[in-house]
Amino acid sequence: MRAMVFPKLCVGDSKDVLKSFDGDIIDFVLTSPPYDNLREYEGFDFSFHDIAEQLFRVLKKGGTMVWIVGDATIKGGESLTSFRQALYFQEIGFTIHDTMIYQKNNFSNPSRTRYHQVFEYMFVLSKGSPKTFNPLMDRKNVYVGYSALGTNTTRKKDGGFATQRKRTIQEYGMRYNIWKGNTAGQENMCKHIDHPAVFPLWLARDHILSWTNKNEIILDPFCGSGTTGVACKELDRNFIGIDIEKKYIAMAEERINSLQGADDYDLFSISGVEI
Ligand SMILES: C[S@@+](CC[C@H](N)C(=O)[O-])C[C@H]1O[C@@H](n2cnc3c(N)ncnc32)[C@H](O)[C@@H]1O
């Protein structure tokens, strides 16, 4: 394949576009696919199995993918498409490294028969063991300054107690795997972006920081308005975006070029802290 110029934005079905890529070239995939026809996207559907196989092929060994997805409620029951997809990823060779939750600070569809739905799954999948993990250390510890672990605090398999080195609890610890924060709408992005399912910029930034290093290659095969690309530009990563809809690629290009994102973003203030 010829040398790529970044950002690289492609109009087309990911099923076909990905086939034109060499294998083992992508460090990280961050994406939110269309799910269960909840939104119509100009009538396009997508071939999940073909795309899943192509994503595995183009990812480098040790590369990671974050697949953000929810389920529709169909005839009164949840579709569980998300789990079926996760199981298929596992079948074709991906490791299910973690199942994380994106908990929204708001719900979009009120429910009368069950609690309001405020989360999506974030399946963290890897091709072998992840080669990069830069944990975000922004969870404020309640017991800062106290000592943690000593004799008689941790049970062993045989029921006895293990002795562990005492340590002083630091002010901030590693974030948990439920990330709570504003939706794109709450970040005021939807004022500017004419796309039905934008994810928030903080979510893209925080995953990119966690799973990649500078100058690596990041792919969003359903890039929509280009949120992943905006975060890549801010964080000095190389972006490849694909969308079947020409007007969304034009939108992504404009956003990346003008770096239009959240109005007032402070790296650790929106998400994560004190979940
Ligand atoms: C959930 S949206 C992604 C939104 C994006 N994360 C953002 O922040 O704007 C899914 C996108 O997938 C695109 N899409 C649907 N089927 C596709 C396919 N087969 N290949 C590429 N893109 C597709 C839709 O046009 C839509 O923009």
The ligand as an SDF file (V2000), in Angstrom:
LIG
                    3D

 27 29  0  0  0  0  0  0  0  0999 V2000
  -22.9840    5.9490   15.7140 C   0  0  0  0  0  0  0  0  0  0  0  0
  -22.5100    6.8190   14.2860 S   0  0  0  0  0  0  0  0  0  0  0  0
  -20.8710    7.3090   14.6910 C   0  0  0  0  0  0  0  0  0  0  0  0
  -20.8130    8.7110   15.2500 C   0  0  0  0  0  0  0  0  0  0  0  0
  -19.4160    9.1720   15.6120 C   0  0  0  0  0  0  0  0  0  0  0  0
  -18.8590    8.3950   16.6950 N   0  0  0  0  0  0  0  0  0  0  0  0
  -19.4360   10.6540   15.9660 C   0  0  0  0  0  0  0  0  0  0  0  0
  -19.0220   11.0190   17.0870 O   0  0  0  0  0  0  0  0  0  0  0  0
  -19.9000   11.4580   15.1570 O   0  0  0  0  0  0  0  0  0  0  0  0
  -22.3130    5.5570   13.0920 C   0  0  0  0  0  0  0  0  0  0  0  0
  -21.8740    6.0110   11.7000 C   0  0  0  0  0  0  0  0  0  0  0  0
  -21.6650    4.8480   10.9050 O   0  0  0  0  0  0  0  0  0  0  0  0
  -21.9400    5.1810    9.5430 C   0  0  0  0  0  0  0  0  0  0  0  0
  -22.1230    3.9100    8.8090 N   0  0  0  0  0  0  0  0  0  0  0  0
  -23.2270    3.0920    8.7720 C   0  0  0  0  0  0  0  0  0  0  0  0
  -22.9590    1.9810    8.0570 N   0  0  0  0  0  0  0  0  0  0  0  0
  -21.6720    2.0900    7.6240 C   0  0  0  0  0  0  0  0  0  0  0  0
  -20.8040    1.2500    6.8560 C   0  0  0  0  0  0  0  0  0  0  0  0
  -21.2350    0.0950    6.3760 N   0  0  0  0  0  0  0  0  0  0  0  0
  -19.5290    1.6640    6.6160 N   0  0  0  0  0  0  0  0  0  0  0  0
  -19.1020    2.8630    7.0890 C   0  0  0  0  0  0  0  0  0  0  0  0
  -19.8750    3.6960    7.8300 N   0  0  0  0  0  0  0  0  0  0  0  0
  -21.1420    3.3150    8.0880 C   0  0  0  0  0  0  0  0  0  0  0  0
  -23.1630    6.0860    9.6390 C   0  0  0  0  0  0  0  0  0  0  0  0
  -23.2650    6.9110    8.4880 O   0  0  0  0  0  0  0  0  0  0  0  0
  -22.8760    6.8720   10.9450 C   0  0  0  0  0  0  0  0  0  0  0  0
  -22.3010    8.1300   10.6500 O   0  0  0  0  0  0  0  0  0  0  0  0
  1  2  1  0
  2  3  1  0
  2 10  1  0
  3  4  1  0
  4  5  1  0
  5  6  1  0
  5  7  1  0
  7  8  2  0
  7  9  1  0
 10 11  1  0
 11 12  1  0
 11 26  1  0
 12 13  1  0
 13 14  1  0
 13 24  1  0
 14 15  1  0
 14 23  1  0
 15 16  2  0
 16 17  1  0
 17 18  1  0
 17 23  2  0
 18 19  1  0
 18 20  2  0
 20 21  1  0
 21 22  2  0
 22 23  1  0
 24 25  1  0
 24 26  1  0
 26 27  1  0
M  CHG  2   2   1   9  -1
M  END
$$$$
